[in-house]
Amino acid sequence: MPPVIHLMICKFKDETLPASQIDNICQRTLALRTDCIHPSTGQPYIKSIQGGTDQSVQGQNKEMTHAFIIEFESEEDRTYFLKEDPVHVKHAGEFVPMINSKDGDFVGLTLDFVPGKFETKGV
């Protein structure tokens, strides 16, 4: 079974957040790899997490500054992570307000995909 990749690209509220606070939440995001435990196995279930800041020389980032790539063994693991995992739900509750716009809109992009799978969903 091929892995499922969850990609998130975002922009932090740089004008109101100290760099140390942004670094802290980014490091805590990477720590989800070991902090998120599957309820049926009692083991970490995230295959890998990577993240970093934009380093592109193309100037096409649409003001997005950070990216995170999370790899799961299955769609079920990805769905559990996004909708049920209490560690992730708590983390998201702290993370998302740090990237939302002043009027509460999500300033970012999320995309889930299976590597090499290019079928369209009603597009």
N, C-alpha and C positions, 0 to 999 in steps of 0.2 A: 504494500500500500504506500503510495507516495505521500510525502509530508504535506502539511498545510502551512502556508506562510501568512502571518499577519503583519502587515506593514503599516506603520503610522508615521506621518510626517506632520510637523507642527511648528508653531512659532510661540515662544513664551512672551509674556508681557514684560519685555526687557526694561521698559520705562518705569515699572513699579516693583520689579523683583531684583533683589541683589543676586549677583552671580553665584554666590555661595549657596543660595537657596535653590537655584536652577541646577547646579551641580549635584546637590544633595538629592533632589527628586530624580535626576537622571541615574545616579548610582543606585538608588532604591529600586528604580525600574529594572536595571540589570540584575539586581538581587532577586527579582521575582523568580528567576531560574531555579533557585534553591528554596525560596520561601513558599512557593505555591505547591501544595501537597495534594495529590489525588485522593479523594475519600475512600475509594475502594482498594487502592494498593498501599496507601500510607507512604508513598514515595513521590519525589518531584516528578512532574510529567512534562515539563517544557523541555524540548530537545536542545534549544539554544536561544540566546538573546544577544543581539548586537545593537549598538547604537552609537551615534556621534553627531557632530555638527556639520553643517554644509561646508564642503571644501571645493565645490565646483568652480571652474573658471569660465563656465558658459553664461552665468548671469540669468539663468532660467528658473530660479528657485521660488518665484512668486512670493518672496519675503519669508518663506519657511526656513527655519534655522536648524531644526533637529529631526533626526529620523531614528526609528527603532524597528528592527526586524525580529519577529518572534516566530520560531519554528515549532510546530506541534506534530506529533505522530499521526493524528487523525482529526477529522472534522469534529468528532465528539469531544476530544480534548480541547480544541479551539473554542467550541461553543461553551463548554463548561467554564473555561477560563474567562470568557467575556461576560457570561450571564450569571454564573453561580459562585465561582471561587471567592470565598470571603476575603482572602488576602488581596486578590486583584480588585474586587469591588471597593474595598476600603482605600486601596492605593489610587484607583481611578477617581474616587471622591476627593482626593487631595491634589491629584495631578491635573485633572480637567479644568478646575477653576484657575489654574496658573496659566492656561493657554486661551481661555475664553476671552472674547472681545468684551468691551465695556457693556454692550447690550446683551451679553450672555451667549452669543453665537460661538460655536466650536471653530477655532482657528486652526484648521488642520485638515488632514485627509487620512482615511483608513481604507485599506484594500486588503482583501484576503484572496490568496490564489494557491493553486497547486502547480508547482513547477512543471513546465512543458505542456500544460493543459490549456488549450486556446479556444475551446468551444464557447459560444456566446449564449447569454441568458436572455433571449427575447429582444436583443438589440437590433 
